[in-house]
Structures are given as C-alpha cells and as structure tokens.
C-alpha cells in the first residue's frame, strides 16, 4: 500500500465530506447523517438527467435548509453547453448565484468564462468531467477562474501527492477534491463517447446509458478468448476509499466526494454515516483504520458490484474488473450446497435473518434470476437452511453451486430511513458559547458556530448575588446545553462571569432559545455574491472565408500515411500507438514534400491523457520535429506552447466562449469541434463564431471508451500492469463483440491506456454541403485499421464529395457507413 507522507507545506486539515442528492429525501439523508456539503442538480445542464433533480423555484428553500443546518450546497452544471443554449445557461446561472449557492460544479470551459463575466467572486468547482490529471490541469483550471478542482478518478494517492508537490513549487494553492466512494466509470469522465455512438445519448449531456455495464466477448486475432463466466469486461467494481482515509488526509485532499445522485435516500444516509464516523476517527488518529465488518456490510448492502480502492493504490488490472456481473449484488452469503423439499442450504458466510432478500447467481446475470425474501433461517454450524414464501422461488432453476447474494435488509432500511425522517434535527453541528456578566449587570452570551457565524444575546434582568448554587460552568453547561431538537450541540463553554452570581432558570432558557433562533436566522441568510447586470452580447466576429474546402486526414500507421500522401492530402495527422514511429513519419512527409513540391504537413498527436511522470512521452513526441501538434489536454497546451498546435475533439469545444478561449487566448490555429455536436448544434456554433476557426470530423470509427483499464492486461495475461504484463497489446489484434454482434476495435497507447473504437465507421457526408454553405472549410477523415487500398478509395470518394461530383447520400451508401454526424442525432438527419 502506498502511504502518502505529510508535506511540510501542507498542514493536515479535516476534509469536507460531500454527499449526493437527487431529491429532497436525499438532501435530508445527507444532512442528518453528517455531510458537510451536498451537491445536486437542476432540471437542465447536469450530468445526471435521470435523477429527480430540483427546480429553480426550489433553490432558495433548499439552500436555506442546508445553511440552517450548517451544510454547504453545490449545484452541478457539469455538462457541455451548446451555442444556442448560452442565453438559457446565463439565466440559470443568475438564479443560482442570486440564491446564495455555495459553488457550481462545471465541465464546460465556456461556462467558466460566462460565470466570471457574471461574477468575480462566485465559486467555480472544476468537475471531474474536465479530465484533470496533473498539476498543469489544475493550473489551467485556476487560469479559468476555478476555485477547486475535482481530479479524475484515475489518479492514485502517489499521483495526488505528486500533483500537490508540483503545485506547491509553482505557488499554486487550489483545493483538490476526489471521489471517495461509489460507482466507477471505466472511461475517463468527459472522454466517454460510447452512449452517444451506440444510442445517441450523450454522457457529456447527462444521458449516459451505461454501456460499460453490458456483457462483451473478447476476440484475439480473430479467435474468441475463453473467459468462462467473465463477460462484463468493462464494468469496474465500486469504489470504497474507507480504509485509505488517513492517506487522503495526508495527501492534502480538501473534499471527499460520494457518488450517487441516482441512488436512494437510504444509500445516501448509509454511506454518508459510515464515512462521517470513519473520517472523524481518522482525524483523531491518523493511523491505518480498521474497517469493521459492520461498516463493510453496510456499504455492500447500500450498493455494491464488489468494493475496491479503485486507482488510489495504483494500477492493478487483475482487481479493478472482476467481469462476472455489472449490476448491484450486495453481500455475498455463500454457495448453494443442497436443495430439498423447497428448502435451500447454503454455506453461510454473512448474517442472514427472516425477511432479508436474496438472489441466486447462476453465472448468467443477463438472464432473469431466482430469488426472494427469506421466510425462515435454520443455522446448523456453517450451513443455513432457508425457506421462502410459497411460490416465490422456482426451485427448479436453483442449482447446487449457485452463489447466493443478500440484496436487501429491511431492518437496515428502516433504521436508515428513521435517521432522516421527522422534523427534529438528528445530526447536530458544534457551537461554542462565551458567557459574561457580574452582579447588577445583565448576563451576555456570545454564540459561535463552526462556519464563523456569531450572535449575542443579553438577559432582560441583571445578575444577582448567589448565596447558594451560583452559575458555575457546570450549571451553565446543564442549562444552555439543552439543545435537543435544534441543529446545535454545545462542545465548549467559556465562563467569564465575575463573582458568585445567579439568574433564574426561566431566563437562561429564554436566552438559550434566543441564541438558537438568531443563529439559525443568521445561517439561513443567502450568500451575497457579486452579480453583474446583463451586458450586451457582441455579434459574430468578422471573418474571411477560405476559397476552397480542404480534406484533412488522420492516419494510425505508416502505410496509411503513404496512401494519404499519394492521394494529395495536404494536412495529415498522425496518431500512432508508438510515438517512436513519428520520426520516421515526419521524414517520409518531408521527403514526399521535397520530391513532389507538395505542401503536405504532418501534425502528430500525443496520448490523450497525461499524468505526473509522463513528460518523457511528450519529449518523445516533440523530438519527431513535426510540423505541428494535435493537442488533446491541458498538459499538451502548456508543453507545446509556442509551437503550431491544433486542438482536438477531446478539448470538448461546444460553444463560442470555449472556442474563443482556445483560439485567441491560447493561440491554437484551428479547433476540432466536440463530437457531441449534431448538425443543428454545429450550425449554432458556426453562426456564433467564425467558421474558419473550426474543423469537423466527417468520417471516423468513434473513439468510444478511453480508459485507464487495460483489457489486454486484465484478460490476456496474469500481470497487474505494464511492468509485468508481457505487452500483449503489441502481439495481438483484439476486438470486443457486443450483444448485437458488432466487433469494436481495442487499441492501447503509449501510456498503456486503452481506447475502444466503434466497429462501425460513421459519416457526416450528407451534412458537408450545408456546412460548406455556413463557411466551414476543414473536414477531417479518421482511419483506424483500414488497408492502404481502402484509405485511397475512401479519400477519393470524399474528394469527389467536396468537389460536388457526388452527393453525401451516394457516398455513405457506396461506402456502407453509419449515417451519423458527431454522436447525437440532429434534425437534418435522414432515416
């Protein structure tokens, strides 16, 4: 286990515990079980559109409730925002800021800029959807005006500590937040295009269809790989960072985030309570805490596909994905050993009682499974004989060897629901009282809460000399500490009374009620953020159209490069699995350029993700001395600053505000439009920003999953990471076959990260003419594993399309491609 050592420059502090909320019950569950902050979404612009969410009208009430209880409230605004939505987004943000929300969680760079136009001081939290994995990414977020960064889930403790050290050297003090519990996305957040490619539902728009939780078959060199019951090759276990809380504290993490805005209030109550207690223990003694059986049981019953520390303790491809199921299971009870007379015997490994719900796992989770509520439990040694309600279980479908899982515990559910129902506060926040006064003077109480709120109340009558039972500290604590039914608990009382004095108990009670009411009232006042009046919106900047449309081509090997050169392509992009081949590619392009007096240029692409310690890969890419670089992340922007650069799709440019930042502030020569844009959204972008800024990919195998998880290592060898895997990615051509029979290509990059590419190439050929009419002149083709002959033929057809010799409909029918532009279907798409 990696153990972060305390930094001399980073004082240890208690991290904030941040809980999710999809509705009012979840808000209350989080508050009553010890959350320091709650995050939730509104009806639009949040990455969990399937949650119940809140309305704009409810926002003041939600914030007043949270603040009265000493809890912060963050609104999720963590989706891409399209050009035709910016006016609505601005109105939403004005409502959020005016309601006194404590911060907004943002993915879109343009929205960060919009917020700073509206308010200089309103806090922005950079969402994990921004894919920040390094100190350069944190610095980039700070330049945008962000006040906190949620790191990618793929960052290990060692990498988090390294990021903190690098930030300290740059004198950058920006708080870091990490996910500590809940579901793990197999792909980097903000870089998953799977739901869109397969079903037209954008994960960057809050509509993830969870394709990672589906079964896949693995094919290597054309042959199916036998994996027994392992089918869920892309479905990680759930994250549980409970046992490494001290290491996260030592690493200087400011906020610990629980995933689950689609989960039940019982889940929120359960997980929040467990982490609240564990974090408090960890802060009392920063040693390795023992996770109790009860805590693990509670977390598994809350929601579990299996629990893991995720990437916190480094890469272990044999542990992250067990691949046996992709849905909630709960607590493992044991295997079925006997079935007789409508009784099932299991080798019991966990507590079980009548009323609990179980399911029998026959190794086919995609099929209907048997299960039900237990009627009786007869324990004999390690065996338990179970009976069920009449007709609730078809015993013919239960077999010896099936695994039994406990999926529900009604008693636990009742206890959890009781924790947040009712009108009386059940979780109390600490307050500190100071008491002043002397004979013939009134008694004064100053009350302070942990949020810095201070109130003062004074008695209506003077103190008198006490002949017996004076107001000593004990009596004051007894009377003023009676705070049941309030949001407060007294943790400290400073008695500054002079002499032996007395005040009637009734007056002390009145004072107690008074400081509670005033403190509650003060806490519920909304935060006052700066909010600027609406500014006039500038129109489209003037631009000059380039005379002819240009076809740009991305290749992934040298034979494809040669074919594209011979086809007369002038702008070439190289994305090779091994960047060492870039030097040879550059030489070939220069040789071709010299021999043919052709203006061909080659722009090479570094891997999409950069983490601490991976600058060597960037140095290798730069050593190729290419004509320019296709930049994909914030490290690339910093590392290749001063070079010729074009921004790739992974920068998620979806509106004119983000486009302007990359084009005019960072100096990129051209920008690849986000793959989330359909034709209508592209039209909106091209009519609000100069079309010559942009390039649109009109032919590609969509890069669906981009992930730290290495399928090659996990299922083609017994190694744990690149140090001992034997590099199967260099020896085999691997594909994943989905449920409908489509085989998706799997590739590894220089950082050992995997990309699953759609098995079906798609085209936006039908939209080329409308886009040309809007002034767009740069169209990109991306090849994957096509032969040089196919590359030549495909380029020729698209050249005819740009010349007006064939129609887009003819092209996609001839090439038999999927007719789709970007990942979401637009109104101009034909059936």
N, C-alpha and C positions, 0 to 999 in steps of 0.2 A: 504493500500500500504506500502510495506517495503521501508524505506528510509535509505540508507547507510550513516553513519556518517563519516566525513573526518578523516582519520588516521593521527596521528601526525608524523608518519614515512613515509607517502606517500604524497608528495606535489602534489597538483592538477595540472594536465597538460592537454593540449588540445590533445585528442586522434586523431590518424590518421584516416582518412576516406578512406576505402579501397573498391574499386568498381570492379565488374567483367567485363571481356571482352572475348567474343567468336570470335570476328573478328575485323578488322581494324575500322569499323564504331563504334563499341562498345568502343574501345580504345579512339577514338576521343570524343565520347559522354561523357565518364567518365572524361576526361581531361577538356573539355570545360564547364563542369558543377561542377567542384570544387573538384574532387577526389584528395587526397594526394598520393594515390598509386593505382595501378591496378594489378590484378592477372589474369593470362591467362595460357593456356596450349599449349603444342606442340603436334605433331602427336601421340606420344606414352606416356605411363606412366602417364596419368592424368585421374582424376575421372569424366570427362565429355567428353567421347569419341564421343558423338553425336554433340558436338559443332564443329564449323568450324575449330577452333584452328589455330596455326601458324606453320610455318616450321622452321627448324634450320637456313636456309638461311635468313629468315626474321628477326631473332632475333636481330642482330645488328641494323637494321633500326628501329625496334620497340623501343629498348632501347634508341637509340639516340633521337627519337621523345619524348619519355617520359621525359628523363633527360633535354632536351632543355626546356621543359615546367615545370620543377621543380617537376616532379612526379616520384615516385619510381615504379619499375616493378618487380613483383614476379612471378616466374614460378611454376606452380603446377606439382609436381612429386608425387602425393598423391594416389598411388596405391601400392598394393603388387607387388613385382618383383620376378620372379621365377629364379631358379638357372641357367637355360640355357639362361637367358636374362641379366645377370650381365655384360657381356662384352659390350653389346649394351648400357646398362644403364650407364656404365662408360664413354663411348664415348659421350653420350648425356650430361652428367654432365660436361665433359671437355668443351664442346661447350658452355654450359650455363655459366660456370664460366668465360671463356675467353671473353664472350660477355658483361661482366660487369653487369649481372643481380644482383639486389639488395638482393635477397634471393630466396631460393627454398622451397616450401611447401611440406613436406614429411610425408608419413604414415609409410613406411617400416623401421623398426629398422636397418635392414641390409644396407639400403641406407644411413641412418645417418652415420653409420660406414664407408661406402665407401667414402662419402663426406669428412669425416675427414682424411681419408688416402690420398685423393687428395689435400686437402687444409685445413690449420689450421685456417683460418680466414673467409672463405666464410660462410655467414649467413644461418642457417637452421631454418625454422619455423615448429614446430611440428603440423601437420594437426589435425583437429577435428576428422579425421579418426583414430587417435591414441587412442581415447576414454579416454581422460584425464579429470578426475572429482574431483581431490583432490590435496592437496599440495604434497603428495607423488608422484603423477603422474608428477607434474611439476618438482620435484627434479629428478625423473627418466629421464625426457627429458633433463635436464641440464647435467646429467652424460653422456648422449649420445652425447653431444656437441651442443644441440639445443640452439638457441638464443632468441626464442619466442615460446609461447605455445598458440595454438588455443583451448580454452576449449570446452568441449562438450556443445551442445546447451541446454542440460537439466539442466545446472547449474543456480540456482537462484541468484538474487542480494545478498541475505543473504549469500549464499554459496560462491559466488565470494569474498565477503568481508572476510569471514572466511578463505578462502584459502590464501588471501593476508596477513592476520594476522599471520597465521601459517608459511608462507614463511618468513615473517619479523623476527619471532622468531628463525628461522633456518639460518638467514642471507643469504637467497637466494633472489637475485634480478634478476628475469627473467620476462620480459614483458608478459602481458596476452592480448589475442585478443578474441573477441566474435562476433558471428553473431548478427547483429542488425536488419536485415530486409531480408525477402524473404521466400521461401518455407521451411517448417519444415519437416525433416524426422521423421516418427513416431518411428523408431528404432534408437538406438544409432549408430551413424556413425562408421563404422568399425566393427559393430557387427550384420549387417543385411545380412542374407543368403537366403533371400526369392526369389529374382530374379533368383538366381542360382538354388535353389531347384526346382522351378516351371518351369523354362525355360532355364536353362543352361547359364544364363547371370550373370556375377559376378559384384555386386556393388563395391567390393573391386578392381575391374579392370576397373571401369568407365563405366559399361554397365547396370546400374540399369534400370529395366523395370517398375518401379513404381507400384508394386503390391499393395502397401498401398493405392493407389488411386482407387482401384476396389471395387465393392459392395460385402458385405458379409452378410449372415444371421446368427443370433445368436441362438444357441440351449443350453438350460439349462436343465440338467437331461433328455435329450432326447426329450424335447419339444421345439418347436420353440417359441422364445420370440417375442411377437407382439411389433414392434417398429414404426408402421405407416410408415412415409416416411424416416426413418433413416436407411440407408443401407450402408453408407460409414464409417464403424465403426473404421477404422484405418487411416482415412485421416484428419490430423490436418489442422486447418486454417493456414493462412500465418502469419509469424512473422512481427510485426511492433513495434519497440522499440522507436519510436519517442518521446513518452510522458515521457519516463524514462531516457532520455539522461543525465540529471543532476546526477541521481543516479549512472549511469555507470561511469561518470567522477569521482564522489566521491569514487567509489569503486576502483579507480586506474587502470581502463582498459586502455590499451595503444592504441589499434586499434579496430575500429568498422567496421565490415565486412558486405558488402551487398552480398547476394546470387544472382546468376543469370547468369552463363556463358552460359546457353542455351536460355537466353531471348534476346529480340530485342534491338537494339541501343536506341530506344525511351524509353524502360523500363529503361535502364542504365542511360540515360540522366535525366529522370523523377525522379527516386528515389535518384540519386546522388545529384541533385539540391535541393530537399526537405530536405535531411539530412544535406547538406552543410549549408544551411541557418539556419536550426534549431540548429545545433551544434554551429554555430557562436553566435546565440542568447543565447544559454545555457551557453557558456563560458563568455559572457558579464554579465550574472546574473544567478547564479546557483540556481534559484528557479524553482518551477514546471512550465514548459512552457505550454501555451495553444496551443493545436494543432488546427489550424484553419480549418474551413470547406473546404477551398480550398486545403489545404495540404492533408487532408484525402481523398478528392475527387481525387486528382492527384494520390495518392498511390493506391487507389482502381481501378482507370482506368488503371494504369500501369500493374498490375496483382494482382488478389485477389481471394482467395477462402473464403474470410472473413478475417479480420485482428484481431490479438490478440497479447498480450505481451508474448505469449509462456509460458516458465517456469520462466521468470525473476521475477515475483511477487509470485512465489511459485506454489504449486500444486493446480489445480482446475480441476478435471476431468469432470466437467459439462460444462466447457467453451472451452477446447482445441479443441475438436472434435464435431462439430455440426451434422455431419454424413449425411447431406442432399445432398451433392454433393462433388465430388472430383476434379472438374475442374475449370478453370477460369470462374468467373462470371462478376466481375466489380462492378458498382454502382447500388444499389437497387433503383428502381424507384417507386414501389408500386404494388398493386394488380389490376387486371383487374376487372372493375365493370360493364362494358356494352360492347356489341358487336352488331353493327348495320350498315348495308349498307357499309360493308368494312371499317368501322371505329371502332377503339378500344378506349374505355375510361378507363383510369387508375387513381387511387387516387395518384397523383404525389407527390413524396417526395424528389425529387432531380432535378437539372437543366436538361432540355432536349430541343433540338433545331433541326430544319430540318437538315438532313444529318447524325445525330447520328445513330448508330446501336444498336438495342435492340434484346433480345431473350425472348421468353415466356417460363417460367418454370412451367411445369405441374406436377412436383414432380417425373419425371422419366428421370433423366439426362442421363441414359444409353441409352435411345432411341433418335432417331432424333427429334430435337426441331424446332419449328417455330420461325421465326424472320426475320429481315431485316432492311434496312435503312429507317428512318422516312422521309416522304415526306412533311407533314405539321403537325404543332402542334398548336392546338387551346386551350388556357388555359381559364378555367372558374372556378374561385375560387380555390379549391384544386384539381379539376379534369382537366385532359388534354385529348382532343380528338385527336387521331393520325390517320393519313392516310399513306399509303405506296405506292410504285410504283406498277403499275398494274402487277398482277400475282406473286409478290414477296412473298406474305404470303397466306397460305391456311387457311382462317378464320374458316373453319370447324374444324380445330384442335386447335383453341384457345378457351379457356373456361373462363367463369366468375370465379374468384378466383385464376386463374393462376398468378404467380408472374412475374413481368417484370424487367429485368436487362439491364442496359446500358452497352454494351460490347465494343463500340468504340466511339471515339470522334475525328473525322478527324481534327477539328480545333486544338485540343491539340496536336495531332500527328504532324501537320505541324509546330506548334510552337516549339515542342521538336526537330524535325529534323533541323529546322533552327538554333538551338543552337549549332550544331556541324558540319554543312556543311560549305563549303567555306574554303579558305586558310588563312584567318586572324584569329589570336587567339581571342577568345571571353572571356575566363577566364584568368585573369592576376594575377601573383604572386607578392607579395610586394618586393620592393628593398629600400635600404637606401643609400643616397648619402652624401658624405662629400666633400666640395669644399674649396680649399686652394689657396692662392696667394696674391701677393702685387704688387705695381707699379714696372714696368720694369722686373717683373718675370712672367713666364708662369702661366696660371691657371691650376690647377690639380684637377681632380675629382676621388675620390675613390668610387666605386660602390660595394655594398654587397647585396647578396640575402639571403633568409631565410635558404638556405642549406649550408651557410658558404663559398660560392664562393666569391672571391674578385678580382676585376680588377682595374687598374689605367690607366687613360689617361691624356695626357698633351697637352695643346694648342700649336699650331705651331707659335704663336706670343705672345709677352708679353702683360700684362695688362697695360693700360694707365690710367692716372688720369681722372676721370669723372667730368666734370663741371656741368652736369645735368644727370638725370636718371641713377644713379650708379647701379651696380649689387647688389641690396639688395636681401634679402631672397625671397621676393615676385616675383621679376623679374626672379630670378634663378628657382624658382618653375615653373613659367609660361613656360619658355623655355625648361628646362630639363625634365619637367614632361609631355611633349607631347609624350606619349608612346603608343598612339593608334596604333594598328597593330603589336604590339610587345607582348611578353609574360609577360611584366612587368607593374607594376603600382607603382608610387612613393608614399610611405607612410611617409617618413621622410627625411628632408634635413637639414644638419648641415652646416651653412655658417661660414667658418673660414677665409674669406677674410679680409685682413688688409687694412684699409683706403677706400677712395671713388674711386673705380676702374671701368673700362669699358673694354668690349671685344665685337667685332662685333657679331651680332646675327648669321651670317653665320657660324662663328667659334664655337659658342655654339651649333648650330645644328649639325655640324660635330662631335663635342665631344660627343653629345648625341648618334648619330648613332654609333660612335666608341665604347662607353662602352656597348651599347646594343649588338653589334656584338661580342665583346670579351667575354662578359658574357655568351652569347648563346654558343659560341665555347667552353668555359671552362666547361659549364654544360654538353655538349654532349660528353665529353671525357668519355670513359667507366671506370667503377670502376676497380681498379687494385687489384685483389685478388691473394693471393698466389696459385700457381698451380704446384704441384709436377710432375716430369717426371713419366712415367709409370714404375711401379715396377713389377718384375717377379712374376707371380702368383704361389703360392705353390700348390702342388698336394694334393690328398686326404690323410688325416691323416691315419696312420696305425691303424688297429682295429682288434680285435679278435671276431670272430663270436660265439654267444651262440649256444649251440649244438641243442636245440630243440625250435620250435616255441611255444609261450605262448599265451593263450587266457585270456584277461583281461575283466572284466565285470563291467559296471556302472549300479547301481540299484537306484530306486527312492522311495522305501518303504521297510519295514521290511520283508513282505512275499517274495518279490523278492530276498532280501538278503539271506533268508533261502534257497530258491531254488538254488541260485548260489553256496552257500556253499556246499550243498548236491551234486551238480554236480562236485565238486572237483576244483572249481576255486580258484587260489592262490592269485591273485591280484584283489581286489574288490574296486570300487569307489562308494561313497555314495553322491548323490545329492538329498537331501530331501527338501521339501518345508519348513519344520520346523526344523531348526538346533538343537532344543532341543532334537530331537529324535536320534541325533548322539551318545549320551552317551549310550543309550540302544543298538544301532547298534554295537558300539565298544565292549561292554560287550558280546554280542552274538558271535561275531567273536572270541574273546579271549576264550570264553567257548568252542566253537567248536574246536578251535586250541588245547586246552588242552585235550579235550576228545578224539580227533581223531589223535593227534600227527601230525596235518596238518600244513603246513607253510603258512596258509592264512593270508593276511594283508588287512586292510581297510584304504583307503585314502579318507578323506572327503573333500567336496568342499564347500567353502564359496560362497555367491551370486556373480554373475558375475560383478556387479558394486558396488563400494564403494564410498560414498560421505562423506563430512565433518559431523561429529557427529555420524557416523555409526560404530565406533570401537567396540561398545558393541556387535554387531553381530559377529565380528571377535573373540572377547573374548569368546563368547559362543561356537563358533566352536572349538577354541583351548581347551576349558575346557573338551571336549569329550575325550581328551588324545588319539587321533587316532594314528595309525602307521605312518601316513604321511598326506600330504595335496595336493589336486589338485588345484593349484593356477591359477587364471584367470586374474588378473590385477596387476597393479604396487603397489597398497597398500598391496596386498597379498604377493608380493615378499619381501616387507620391513617387514611386520608384522610377517611372518613366517620364516624370515631369521634365519638360524641355525637349522631349523627343516628339516626333509626329505620332499622334495617337488618334484612334477611332474608338468610340465607346460601343461596347457590345450589348446584346439584349439583356444580360444579367444585371445591368445597372438599373433596370426596371423604369425606363423613361416613358411616362404615360401622359404627361401634360406639359404645357409651355413653361411652367415655373421650374420644373426639374430640368427640362431641356435647356433653358436659358442658363441655368447654373453650370451645367457641364460644358456648354458651348462657349459662353462668354466669360465666366469666372474661372473655369479650369482649362479653357483653350483647346478642347477636343475639336478635331477637324470635321468630324461627322458623327452622328449618333444613330445607333440601331434602335428602332422602335421596340418597345416591350412586346413580347409575344402574347401578352394578354389582350392586345387591342384587336378588335374585329374591324370590319370595314367602316362601320359608322363611327367608331371611336377614332380610327385613323383619320377619317375625314375631319373630325372635330379638331384633332391635333394639327393637321396640315393647314387648317384655316385660322389657327390662332398662333402659329409660329411659322417662320419661313421654311417652306418645303425643302430648299437646298441643304438645310441642316441634317436631313434625315436619310436613312436607308431602311428599306423594308425587305425582310426575308420572304420570298415568294415560293421557295421550294426547299423542303428540308424533311428529314426524319426528326420529329420533335424530340429534343433532349428532355425526357420526362422526369425521371428521378436523378438528382445529383446528390451523392451521399457519401458520408464517411464510412459507412458499412461496406465492406468488401465481400461481395458474393463469391468471388474466386477463392479467397482465403477461407471463408466460412464453410464452403461446401465442396471444394475440390482439393482440400488438403487438411492437415490436422494442426497447422500452425496458428498462431494467435495474431500475428501482424507481419509487416514486411520483413522483419528480421529473420523470420523462420518459416515463411510460407512456401519458399521454393519458387516463387514467381510464376504461378500457373497462368496468370494473365498474359505472359509472354509466350506461352506454349499452346494455348487453346483458343479457339473461337467459340464464344459462349453466347447462348440466347436463352431468354426466359419466355416460355409459352404461357399465355394467359388462358382464361376459362373459355374464350371463344376461338381459341386455336391460333391466335396471332403470335408470331415469334418476334420478340423485341431484342434488339442487339445490346449486348453488355460490353462496355469499354472501361478500361482503367486509365488514369492519367499519371503524370509524373509524381503526384503527391499520394498515389495509391488510392485515390478516391474513384468511385465508380459512377458512371452515367448509364442509365437505361434509356436507349433511344427507341422511339416508336418503330415498330416493324413495318408500318405503312408510311411511305413518303406522302407528303401533302403539298398541295399547290394553291397559290392565290392567283393563278393565271387569269381568272375571269375579272379580277379587280385591277389589273395592270392599267388598262386604258383609263378608267375613272381616276386612278391615282396620278397618271401622267397629266390628265387634264387639270388636276389640282396643283401641278408644278413639281411633283416628285420625279427625280431623275436617277436615283440609285436603287437598283433592285438586286437582291442577293440570292444566289443559289448555294445551298449547302449539301455537300455529298458526304456519305458515311462510308460504306464499304463497296460502292459501285465499282465496276471494272472501268478501265480507261475507255473502252468502247462505249459503255453506257454514258459515261461523262461526256464524251464527244457528241453523242446523239442528243442527249438532253440539252446541252448548251445550244446546239444548232436549232432546236425547236424554240427555245426561249429567245434566241436572236431573231428568228422569224416573227415571233410574237411582238417584240419591241419594234420591229420594222413594219408591223401592220400587215404581214403576209399571211398570218393565220390568226384565228380568234383564240381567246382563252379557253373557250369550251372545247374547241378542236384539240388544243394542246393537252388538257387534262384527260380527255377521253383517249387520245392516242397513247399517252404515257400510262394510262390506267392508275391515276393518282387519286388520293383522297382530296376532294374539293373543299378546302378549308384555308382560310387566312388567319394566322395567329391561332389562338386557342379557343376563342368564344365566337359563336356564330353571329353574324351580323345580318341586318335586314336585306342586304343586297345578295345574300347567298341563295343560289338556286337549289331546288330539290334534286 
